Amino acid sequence: MELAALAKYPFVQEASAFIRAEQVTLEELLSEPAYARARAIGRARVLEALEKGPDAKRVAIATADQLSQLLAYPVARILVSVLEDTYLIRRFALREAIAAENLLDQDSDDAILHIAAQLSMDLRREDGGFRIHFSDFLRFTSTMRDTPWKLINQPVQRGYVRMRREKALRVMRNAIQRHIEAPAGVAFKELPAFEPVRPEAPVPGVQLDAQSSLYDPEEKVFKIWYLPRVWKSNYQGWCYAVSRDGYTWEKPDLGLYEYNGSKKNNILNCIAMASTLPTNCISLSPRPSLA
């Protein structure tokens, strides 16, 4: 696939191969000024998925912007992976899948078949439409409960379900969404230098554990509650940080807990190391009055 196509469908394996061939490292992608445009687009995709929902109509990609559009996908995928928020991942995947479905609708049948092959779908042309193997039909429509999608109501011949182009694209949307929702590959896991929150200065024996994270659509910020553990001291506790972009994190002065003679810090509470600190999961209530 050429760069123009990869920019439209950046979730395919060929897109990853292209990026590797360009020798763009994750460290460069996340920090170098040359990729600032890709980072901005990636952040915007995540925020749009949260704030605007599944509608994902996109304008044509300018030739000069194709590489940035391609690189924006791993940036966005890294963001949602680091936050480890299932809701965010699903919402992001749905928006990306609908965008891909809209683009495929305007693309050629050859392009549709190529993307289907990348998703390990047995999809073939059939009398002006398509046919898909019944096992793939069941696999990618398992969440669709409406009667028209039940296998018993489909025209099946020699193990293949015949369908119109529009219906085939709807099945592909599910396949793309599932593909994006799958755990990120090795490239996303190898991020030892990319930490959501860092100590202000190197401190021996410090481990930062992110316990809960979410995106607040009203305040338009990412929020994280994390646990700094200083193994050579006698305390452990909860801290809080916020970020507008998912990269740069601010530690607000909460004024709740005195540490080193001052309450000017982001510590929520602190207890003796010998005590048991329970693991907490914080979620955003859709009805604050019940929180």
Order of alpha helices (4+ residues) and beta strands (2+ residues): alpha-alpha-alpha-alpha-alpha-alpha-alpha-beta-beta-alpha-beta-beta-alpha-alpha-beta-beta-beta-beta
